[in-house]
Amino acid sequence: MFYEEDKKYILNTYKRIPIEFAYGDGGYLFTYSDEKYLDFFSGIAVNQLGHNNEGIKNAIKEQLNKYLHLSNYFIQEPVVKLAKLLVENSFASKVFFTNSGAESNEGALKLAVKWGRNININKTSIVSALNGFHGRTTGSLALTGQPEKQKPFQSILPKVNHFIYNDIDSLREIVNENTCCVFLETIQGEGGVVDISEEFLNALIDLKNRYNFLIIVDDIQAGLFRTTELFSYMKYKNFIPDILTTAKAIGGGLPLGAILVSEKLENVFVPGDHGTTFGGNPVACAAGVYLLQTLTNEDFIDKSKSIAKYLYKNLLKLKEKYPIIKGIKGRGYMLGLEVGNFANTIKDMALERKMLLNVTNNTVVRLLPRVNSTKEEIDEFLSKFEDILNKISYLKTIEE
């Protein structure tokens, strides 16, 4: 219906999948001709509770009947409620709301640099990981350790030093007393769903204690229960970040981001240092309040963790049966299946079977189902996925 007009009127920065969806429900998307697709994209980790969630819709409607926007000069109930939930359920002392993940990362960078300059005028060096992904604005793109994404814009990007993810020696070579922050994901999403190692994390903490820098965790994709922890850093008992950035899921499907800061940083910014027109939009925050209340409910947590374990256990069985799967990475509802050169073939074959899968880092099939997936949805995925693996294995046998 709109495919040709999309090509005509929208700036060409995305590789569109030529399917047009009319509506969604739960873990499924439906085309205008009512074809049903199992959605393991979740809007790339945005739709934590799936599509058309009644609780989120009701929260939005309730706020719509009050007002859509005021200004950050005024106190707004849903904004305060969401900030309180974030603080009460994390390390944070205070929160700054933004519109997106990239904007959250930009604000975190400003905060870190000002904190560093308050200690020493030269303490402004920023460090992040190769193969990470932190956004596409100039600051966040500089953090993103992917040269192919940076090359066309290199001259306008600020200087950021990059280390090899999970390589302790590589990190040690570039941090020093002038480092103000180390910026990283605890699971590299776009980088292939790669978990940070505890050994590396412990070394990072030791270096922080030695050189007094901030650790900033980008939890934009991995946060808000995607790993079956509210925030991904919570897996590690002895680790608390100084700043955490989040976005994607936090607005229940509406644009929203947040910067969570520890107590020692809550007074670094003063009025006028930073701001936003739409950040903390009351409608998005109202949806976020419902989302956080759901994600911190004990019954929800128990059920969701049970389904996640069921998915992982059955993926292990498929890995044992089909050597195409070389490894399973990630946690909870953020999983990566290392399948080598078969990744895009699997994605295309899944689409033929009306199932939406994503590929990251060229060789990894990324699974991002909603975090309240049903057993029936997981079984449907496992059945279709095994059918794909079986067919690929058969074709490989014929070729050999």
Beta strands, then each sheet from edge to edge (+ up, - down):
strand 1: 21-25
strand 2: 28-31
strand 3: 36-39
strand 4: 94-98
strand 5: 125-129
strand 6: 161-163
strand 7: 179-184
strand 8: 187-188
strand 9: 194-195
strand 10: 214-218
strand 11: 243-246
strand 12: 257-261
strand 13: 327-331
strand 14: 334-338
strand 15: 355-356
strand 16: 358-360
strand 17: 364-367
sheet 1: 1+ 2- 3+ 15+
sheet 2: 4+ 12- 11+ 10+ 7+ 5+ 6+
sheet 3: 8+ 9-
sheet 4: 13+ 14- 17+ 16-
end
